[in-house]
Amino acid sequence: NTGTAVGEGGTILRTTDGGATWAGQTSGTTDNLLGVFFTDANTGTAVGGGGTILRTTDGGANWIMQTVGTSYLWDVFYTDASTGTAVGDDGTILRTTDGGANWAAQTSGIARDLYAVFFTDTNTGTVTGWGGNILRTTDGGATWVGQSGGGQYGLFGVSFTNANTGTAVGEGGTIVRTTDGGTTWTSQTSGSPWALWEVTFTDTHTGVAVGNAAILRTTDGGTTWASQPQGGIMFGLSFSDVNTGTAVGWNGTILRTTDGGVTWVSQVSGTTNFLRGVSFTDANTGAVVGEVGTILWTTDGGATWNPQSGGAALDLRDAFLTDAVTGVIVGQGGTILRTTDGGTNWVSQTSGTANYLYDVVFSDANTGTAVGQGGIILRTTDGGVTWNGQTSGTGRTLNSVFFVSANTGTAVGDLGTIIRTTDGGTTWVAQTSGTANTLEGVFFATAKTGTAVGRYGTILRTVTGGE
């Protein structure tokens, strides 16, 4: 139940209920935190940019800075409450035997960045890094010996189940395995072209590797790795009712839930293109759009996805279906496409702009709004046949828009931009968001109650329509 996550800008989050809820903790730094390790529920260390080392003995209620005067530290590992090793840029290896009160530099023998460290006991440990570098110690780091077989790419994660058996992962889906303490490392087939950032094994056979758009699992020591249903980076989401939803994202990923998001099942998209937008008009009928003019259509809830033409080679960003046969797509270069026959034909509409359009929403079959680059807002009252520009009052890119009725809508965008209309877009009024973070999405349940989300975990909530 008890875990800690660290990240950008000194972020530290803590859970005591298995991740159902996460509470922010005060780190006292704005440096990026890149690694964290706890020896028990209370005693832990986090490391990061600027040589930052933070220590807690009370479960993160207080974090104490331990400065070592080095550059980036990427990972840290403790074998007990007192003995730990941290690794970082330019071959940095640091060792403590007093819980971090003092850190002593060790000689790695290389100048390459080191990304991961793992010890099976106080003396026996392995470090991996840039250019496939692997270092091994059997004397607590007094000496580190280079090993071959790591390949040419960066190795970002390493895990051992005993002194002899270990796995390292890295760039380009790299996975290498040893069963003799690193004397030899053997390449394994991951099936993923993406960077793998971390790996963990629960026994010599069973392990999981994670990375960009990838969760891989093995039950045979890595002889085979199977991709697990997951989202990677997801760009679009559409629910047709409280339980039934579809998410789309990297590498042609389409995920489907029928239990309100408790579980998600991967669907076959038939493409590896990035998928940007999705819209369902009922549980069965939906459209997905993405890069290189990708348009996919389903009439069976995603059991099958059929490719459609009409998007040229353009980057298509969003779709909205007003019924089972009628929909609009927006995207690169002011593209607006419309169908009235379930996607058999997509007809280009005149937008009057060459700017990217990032989002489109309809409040009824006729009334819709599209937003995009440079603060552009377009409005239709005839189902998307004609579009007219509106004055947004901002030159910042608008990434998302939502209307609760034909007249009342909110758009959000770069640098915390929020604008609001109550007259169908004749006038748009700027609102104070309280953040400079880019906002990527907005949704209102009622005219007054809404949520905006954005980068760096930003979530904003209003019960007054933003006023």
C-alpha positions as CSV (number, residue, x, y, z in Angstrom):
1,N,0.0,0.0,0.0
2,T,2.8,2.4,0.7
3,G,4.8,4.1,-2.1
4,T,6.5,7.2,-3.2
5,A,6.9,8.8,-6.7
6,V,9.2,11.7,-7.7
7,G,9.5,13.8,-10.7
8,E,9.9,17.2,-12.4
9,G,10.3,20.4,-10.4
10,G,10.9,18.7,-7.1
11,T,7.7,16.8,-7.2
12,I,7.2,14.1,-4.5
13,L,3.9,12.2,-4.1
14,R,3.1,9.6,-1.4
15,T,0.4,6.9,-1.2
16,T,-0.6,4.8,1.7
17,D,-3.6,3.1,0.1
18,G,-2.0,1.3,-2.9
19,G,-2.2,4.3,-5.1
20,A,-6.0,5.0,-4.8
21,T,-4.9,8.5,-3.6
22,W,-1.6,10.4,-3.8
23,A,-0.7,13.3,-1.5
24,G,2.0,15.9,-2.4
25,Q,4.9,16.3,-0.1
26,T,7.3,19.3,0.3
27,S,10.7,18.5,-1.2
28,G,12.3,21.9,-0.6
29,T,13.8,21.9,-4.2
30,T,12.7,22.8,-7.7
31,D,15.3,20.5,-9.2
32,N,14.0,17.5,-11.2
33,L,14.0,14.3,-9.0
34,L,15.0,11.3,-11.0
35,G,15.3,8.4,-8.5
36,V,13.9,7.3,-5.1
37,F,14.5,4.4,-2.8
38,F,13.0,3.4,0.6
39,T,14.4,0.7,2.9
40,D,11.2,0.7,5.0
41,A,8.0,2.7,5.2
42,N,9.8,5.7,6.8
43,T,13.3,5.8,5.6
44,G,14.0,6.9,2.1
45,T,16.3,8.9,-0.3
46,A,15.5,10.8,-3.5
47,V,18.1,12.1,-6.0
48,G,18.0,14.4,-9.0
49,G,19.3,17.4,-10.8
50,G,22.1,19.6,-9.4
51,G,23.4,16.7,-7.4
52,T,20.3,16.9,-5.2
53,I,20.0,14.3,-2.5
54,L,17.0,14.3,-0.1
55,R,16.6,12.1,2.9
56,T,13.5,11.3,5.0
57,T,13.1,9.2,8.2
58,D,9.4,9.9,8.7
59,G,7.8,8.7,5.5
60,G,8.3,12.0,3.7
61,A,6.7,14.3,6.2
62,N,10.1,16.0,6.2
63,W,12.8,15.8,3.5
64,I,16.3,17.0,4.5
65,M,18.7,18.2,1.8
66,Q,22.1,16.4,1.6
67,T,24.3,18.4,-0.9
68,V,27.2,16.7,-2.6
69,G,28.2,19.2,-5.2
70,T,27.9,17.1,-8.3
71,S,25.8,17.2,-11.4
72,Y,22.7,15.2,-12.2
73,L,22.1,12.1,-10.1
74,W,19.9,9.6,-11.9
75,D,19.4,6.7,-9.4
76,V,19.9,5.6,-5.9
77,F,19.9,2.2,-4.1
78,Y,20.2,1.2,-0.5
79,T,21.0,-2.3,0.9
80,D,20.0,-1.2,4.4
81,A,19.1,2.0,6.2
82,S,22.8,3.1,6.3
83,T,24.4,1.8,3.1
84,G,23.6,3.3,-0.2
85,T,24.9,4.1,-3.7
86,A,23.9,6.9,-6.1
87,V,24.9,7.3,-9.7
88,G,24.8,10.1,-12.2
89,D,26.3,12.2,-15.0
90,D,30.0,11.9,-16.1
91,G,30.6,8.5,-14.5
92,T,29.6,9.7,-11.0
93,I,29.3,7.1,-8.3
94,L,28.7,8.1,-4.7
95,R,28.6,5.8,-1.6
96,T,27.3,6.4,1.9
97,T,27.6,4.1,5.0
98,D,25.9,6.5,7.5
99,G,22.5,7.0,6.0
100,G,23.6,9.9,3.7
101,A,25.2,12.1,6.3
102,N,28.4,11.7,4.2
103,W,28.8,10.7,0.6
104,A,32.2,9.6,-0.8
105,A,33.0,9.6,-4.5
106,Q,34.1,6.3,-6.0
107,T,36.1,5.7,-9.1
108,S,34.0,4.4,-12.0
109,G,36.8,4.6,-14.6
110,I,34.5,6.1,-17.2
111,A,33.2,9.6,-18.1
112,R,29.8,8.4,-19.5
113,D,26.5,9.2,-17.8
114,L,25.3,6.4,-15.4
115,Y,21.6,5.9,-15.1
116,A,20.8,2.9,-12.9
117,V,22.2,1.0,-9.9
118,F,21.2,-2.3,-8.2
119,F,22.8,-4.2,-5.3
120,T,22.0,-7.7,-4.3
121,D,24.0,-7.4,-1.0
122,T,26.2,-4.7,0.6
123,N,29.2,-5.6,-1.6
124,T,27.7,-6.9,-4.9
125,G,26.2,-4.4,-7.3
126,T,25.8,-3.4,-10.9
127,V,25.6,0.0,-12.6
128,T,24.4,0.7,-16.2
129,G,24.6,3.8,-18.3
130,W,25.1,5.5,-21.6
131,G,26.5,3.7,-24.6
132,G,25.7,0.3,-23.1
133,N,28.2,0.7,-20.3
134,I,27.9,-1.9,-17.5
135,L,30.0,-1.8,-14.3
136,R,30.3,-4.4,-11.6
137,T,31.6,-4.4,-8.0
138,T,32.0,-7.2,-5.5
139,D,33.6,-5.0,-2.8
140,G,31.1,-2.3,-2.1
141,G,32.3,-0.1,-4.8
142,A,36.0,0.1,-3.8
143,T,36.6,-1.2,-7.4
144,W,34.3,-1.1,-10.4
145,V,35.0,-3.3,-13.4
146,G,33.6,-2.8,-16.9
147,Q,31.6,-5.6,-18.5
148,S,30.8,-6.1,-22.2
149,G,27.6,-7.1,-23.9
150,G,25.4,-4.1,-23.1
151,G,25.2,-3.0,-26.7
152,Q,25.6,0.5,-28.0
153,Y,22.5,2.2,-26.5
154,G,21.9,3.8,-23.2
155,L,20.8,1.3,-20.5
156,F,18.3,3.1,-18.2
157,G,17.2,0.3,-15.8
158,V,18.7,-2.8,-14.2
159,S,17.4,-5.4,-11.8
160,F,18.9,-8.6,-10.2
161,T,17.1,-11.4,-8.4
162,N,20.4,-12.8,-7.0
163,A,24.1,-12.1,-7.4
164,N,24.2,-13.9,-10.8
165,T,20.9,-13.3,-12.5
166,G,20.0,-9.9,-13.8
167,T,18.4,-7.9,-16.6
168,A,19.1,-4.4,-18.0
169,V,16.9,-2.3,-20.3
170,G,17.3,0.8,-22.4
171,E,17.0,2.7,-25.7
172,G,15.4,1.2,-28.7
173,G,13.7,-1.6,-26.8
174,T,17.1,-3.0,-25.6
175,I,16.9,-5.9,-23.2
176,V,20.1,-7.8,-22.1
177,R,20.3,-10.7,-19.6
178,T,23.0,-12.3,-17.5
179,T,23.0,-15.5,-15.5
180,D,26.7,-15.4,-14.5
181,G,27.0,-12.1,-12.7
182,G,27.6,-10.2,-15.8
183,T,30.5,-12.2,-17.2
184,T,28.3,-12.5,-20.3
185,W,25.2,-10.5,-21.3
186,T,22.8,-11.9,-23.9
187,S,20.5,-9.7,-26.0
188,Q,16.7,-10.5,-25.7
189,T,13.9,-9.6,-28.1
190,S,11.6,-7.0,-26.6
191,G,9.4,-6.5,-29.7
192,S,9.3,-2.7,-28.9
193,P,11.2,0.0,-30.8
194,W,10.7,2.4,-27.8
195,A,13.0,3.3,-25.0
196,L,12.5,1.1,-21.9
197,W,13.1,3.0,-18.7
198,E,12.8,0.5,-15.9
199,V,12.7,-3.2,-15.2
200,T,11.9,-5.3,-12.1
201,F,11.8,-9.0,-11.4
202,T,9.9,-10.8,-8.6
203,D,11.8,-14.1,-9.2
204,T,14.3,-15.4,-11.8
205,H,11.5,-16.0,-14.3
206,T,8.9,-13.3,-13.8
207,G,9.6,-9.6,-14.7
208,V,8.1,-6.4,-16.1
209,A,9.8,-3.7,-18.2
210,V,8.2,-0.3,-18.8
211,G,9.0,2.5,-21.1
212,N,7.6,4.8,-23.8
213,A,4.3,3.3,-25.0
214,A,5.4,-0.1,-23.6
215,I,4.7,-2.4,-20.7
216,L,6.3,-5.8,-21.3
217,R,6.1,-8.9,-19.2
218,T,8.0,-12.2,-19.1
219,T,7.4,-15.4,-17.2
220,D,10.3,-17.3,-18.7
221,G,13.3,-15.1,-17.7
222,G,13.0,-13.0,-20.8
223,T,13.1,-15.7,-23.4
224,T,9.8,-14.2,-24.5
225,W,8.4,-10.7,-23.6
226,A,4.7,-10.1,-24.1
227,S,3.2,-6.6,-24.5
228,Q,0.6,-5.8,-21.9
229,P,-2.5,-3.6,-22.5
230,Q,-1.5,0.0,-21.7
231,G,-1.8,3.5,-22.9
232,G,1.7,4.9,-23.2
233,I,1.0,8.5,-23.9
234,M,-2.7,9.0,-24.7
235,F,-4.1,11.9,-26.7
236,G,-7.8,11.4,-27.0
237,L,-10.7,10.1,-24.9
238,S,-14.4,9.6,-25.5
239,F,-17.2,8.1,-23.3
240,S,-20.6,7.3,-24.8
241,D,-22.1,6.6,-21.4
242,V,-20.9,6.3,-17.8
243,N,-19.2,2.9,-18.4
244,T,-18.2,2.7,-22.0
245,G,-15.2,4.7,-23.3
246,T,-12.3,4.6,-25.7
247,A,-8.8,6.1,-25.4
248,V,-6.3,6.6,-28.2
249,G,-2.6,7.5,-28.4
250,W,0.9,6.5,-29.4
251,N,1.8,3.9,-31.9
252,G,-1.8,3.2,-33.0
253,T,-2.9,2.5,-29.4
254,I,-6.7,2.1,-28.9
255,L,-8.0,1.0,-25.4
256,R,-11.6,0.2,-24.5
257,T,-13.4,0.1,-21.2
258,T,-16.9,-1.1,-20.4
259,D,-16.7,-0.7,-16.6
260,G,-16.1,3.1,-16.2
261,G,-12.3,2.8,-16.6
262,V,-11.6,0.2,-14.0
263,T,-10.1,-2.0,-16.7
264,W,-9.0,-1.3,-20.2
265,V,-8.7,-3.7,-23.1
266,S,-6.4,-3.2,-26.1
267,Q,-8.0,-3.1,-29.5
268,V,-6.4,-3.7,-32.9
269,S,-6.2,-0.4,-34.8
270,G,-4.2,-1.7,-37.8
271,T,-1.8,1.2,-37.7
272,T,1.3,2.4,-35.9
273,N,0.5,6.1,-36.5
274,F,-0.1,8.4,-33.5
275,L,-3.8,8.6,-32.9
276,R,-4.9,12.1,-31.8
277,G,-8.7,12.3,-31.4
278,V,-11.7,10.0,-30.9
279,S,-15.5,10.5,-30.9
280,F,-18.3,8.0,-30.2
281,T,-22.0,8.9,-30.8
282,D,-23.2,5.7,-29.1
283,A,-21.6,2.5,-27.6
284,N,-20.9,1.1,-31.1
285,T,-20.3,3.9,-33.5
286,G,-17.1,5.9,-33.4
287,A,-14.3,7.6,-35.3
288,V,-10.6,7.9,-34.6
289,V,-8.2,10.3,-36.3
290,G,-4.4,10.8,-36.3
291,E,-1.2,11.6,-38.1
292,V,-0.6,11.1,-41.8
293,G,-4.3,11.5,-42.5
294,T,-5.4,8.5,-40.5
295,I,-9.2,8.0,-40.2
296,L,-10.6,4.9,-38.6
297,W,-14.3,4.0,-38.2
298,T,-16.1,1.4,-36.1
299,T,-19.7,0.3,-35.9
300,D,-19.1,-2.6,-33.4
301,G,-17.6,-0.8,-30.4
302,G,-14.1,-1.2,-31.7
303,A,-14.1,-4.9,-32.3
304,T,-13.1,-3.9,-35.8
305,W,-11.6,-0.6,-37.0
306,N,-11.9,0.2,-40.7
307,P,-9.5,2.7,-42.4
308,Q,-11.1,5.5,-44.4
309,S,-9.7,7.9,-46.9
310,G,-10.0,11.7,-47.2
311,G,-7.4,12.9,-44.8
312,A,-4.6,13.2,-47.4
313,A,-1.3,13.0,-45.4
314,L,-2.3,15.7,-43.0
315,D,-2.0,15.6,-39.2
316,L,-5.7,15.2,-38.0
317,R,-6.2,16.3,-34.5
318,D,-9.8,15.8,-33.4
319,A,-13.2,14.4,-34.5
320,F,-16.8,14.9,-33.4
321,L,-19.8,12.8,-34.4
322,T,-23.2,14.3,-34.0
323,D,-25.0,11.1,-35.0
324,A,-24.1,7.6,-36.4
325,V,-23.4,9.0,-39.9
326,T,-22.5,12.6,-39.5
327,G,-19.2,14.0,-38.2
328,V,-16.5,16.6,-38.5
329,I,-12.7,16.3,-38.4
330,V,-10.2,19.1,-37.8
331,G,-6.4,19.3,-38.1
332,Q,-3.3,20.6,-39.8
333,G,-3.5,23.7,-42.0
334,G,-7.0,24.6,-41.1
335,T,-8.4,21.3,-42.3
336,I,-12.1,20.6,-41.8
337,L,-13.6,17.4,-43.2
338,R,-17.2,16.5,-43.0
339,T,-19.1,13.2,-43.6
340,T,-22.9,12.5,-43.8
341,D,-22.6,8.9,-44.8
342,G,-20.7,7.3,-41.9
343,G,-17.3,8.1,-43.3
344,T,-17.6,6.5,-46.7
345,N,-16.9,10.0,-48.0
346,W,-15.2,12.9,-46.3
347,V,-15.6,16.3,-47.9
348,S,-13.3,19.2,-47.3
349,Q,-14.9,22.4,-45.9
350,T,-13.6,25.9,-46.2
351,S,-12.2,27.1,-42.9
352,G,-10.7,30.3,-44.0
353,T,-7.4,29.7,-42.1
354,A,-4.1,27.9,-42.5
355,N,-3.6,27.5,-38.8
356,Y,-3.7,24.2,-37.0
357,L,-7.1,23.3,-35.5
358,Y,-6.8,21.2,-32.4
359,D,-10.3,20.6,-31.1
360,V,-13.9,20.7,-32.2
361,V,-17.2,20.3,-30.3
362,F,-20.9,20.4,-31.2
363,S,-23.6,21.3,-28.7
364,D,-26.3,20.0,-31.2
365,A,-26.5,18.7,-34.8
366,N,-26.0,22.2,-36.2
367,T,-24.0,24.3,-33.7
368,G,-20.3,23.7,-33.4
369,T,-17.0,25.4,-32.5
370,A,-13.4,24.6,-33.5
371,V,-10.3,26.1,-31.8
372,G,-6.6,26.1,-32.6
373,Q,-3.3,27.8,-33.2
374,G,-2.9,31.5,-32.6
375,G,-6.1,31.8,-30.7
376,I,-8.3,31.0,-33.7
377,I,-12.0,30.2,-33.1
378,L,-14.4,29.1,-35.9
379,R,-18.2,28.7,-35.5
380,T,-20.8,26.8,-37.5
381,T,-24.6,26.9,-37.2
382,D,-25.3,24.6,-40.2
383,G,-23.7,21.4,-39.1
384,G,-20.2,22.3,-40.4
385,V,-21.1,23.2,-44.0
386,T,-19.9,26.8,-43.4
387,W,-17.5,28.2,-40.7
388,N,-17.1,31.8,-39.6
389,G,-14.2,33.3,-37.5
390,Q,-14.8,34.7,-34.1
391,T,-12.6,37.1,-32.1
392,S,-11.0,35.2,-29.2
393,G,-9.1,38.2,-27.7
394,T,-5.9,36.1,-27.5
395,G,-3.0,35.2,-29.7
396,R,-2.2,32.1,-27.7
397,T,-2.9,28.7,-29.1
398,L,-6.2,27.2,-27.9
399,N,-6.0,23.4,-27.3
400,S,-9.5,22.5,-26.2
401,V,-13.1,23.8,-26.2
402,F,-16.4,22.6,-24.6
403,F,-19.9,23.9,-24.8
404,V,-22.7,23.0,-22.4
405,S,-25.3,24.7,-24.7
406,A,-25.4,26.5,-28.0
407,N,-24.4,29.7,-26.1
408,T,-22.2,28.8,-23.2
409,G,-18.7,27.5,-23.7
410,T,-15.1,27.6,-22.5
411,A,-11.8,27.3,-24.3
412,V,-8.4,26.7,-22.8
413,G,-4.8,26.8,-24.1
414,D,-1.2,27.8,-23.8
415,L,0.2,29.6,-20.7
416,G,-2.9,28.9,-18.6
417,T,-5.3,30.7,-21.0
418,I,-9.0,30.3,-20.3
419,I,-11.7,32.2,-22.2
420,R,-15.5,32.0,-21.7
421,T,-18.6,32.9,-23.8
422,T,-22.2,33.1,-22.9
423,D,-23.5,34.4,-26.3
424,G,-22.4,31.7,-28.7
425,G,-18.9,33.2,-29.2
426,T,-20.0,36.7,-30.2
427,T,-17.9,37.8,-27.3
428,W,-15.2,35.8,-25.5
429,V,-14.0,37.0,-22.0
430,A,-10.6,36.1,-20.5
431,Q,-10.6,34.4,-17.1
432,T,-7.9,34.1,-14.5
433,S,-6.6,30.5,-14.3
434,G,-3.9,31.1,-11.7
435,T,-1.4,29.1,-13.6
436,A,1.1,29.6,-16.4
437,N,1.0,25.9,-17.4
438,T,-0.4,25.0,-20.8
439,L,-4.0,23.7,-20.4
440,E,-4.8,20.8,-22.8
441,G,-8.4,19.9,-22.0
442,V,-11.7,21.3,-20.5
443,F,-15.1,19.8,-19.7
444,F,-18.2,21.2,-18.0
445,A,-20.9,19.0,-16.4
446,T,-23.2,22.0,-16.0
447,A,-23.0,25.7,-17.0
448,K,-21.1,26.4,-13.8
449,T,-19.2,23.2,-12.9
450,G,-16.2,22.4,-14.9
451,T,-12.6,21.0,-14.9
452,A,-9.5,22.0,-16.9
453,V,-6.4,19.9,-17.1
454,G,-2.9,20.5,-18.4
455,R,0.8,19.9,-18.2
456,Y,2.8,19.1,-15.1
457,G,-0.3,17.5,-13.5
458,T,-2.3,20.7,-13.5
459,I,-6.0,20.3,-12.6
460,L,-8.3,23.3,-12.2
461,R,-11.9,23.2,-10.9
462,T,-14.7,25.7,-10.9
463,V,-18.2,25.7,-9.6
464,T,-18.9,29.3,-10.7
465,G,-18.3,29.1,-14.4
466,G,-14.8,30.4,-13.9
467,E,-16.1,33.8,-12.7
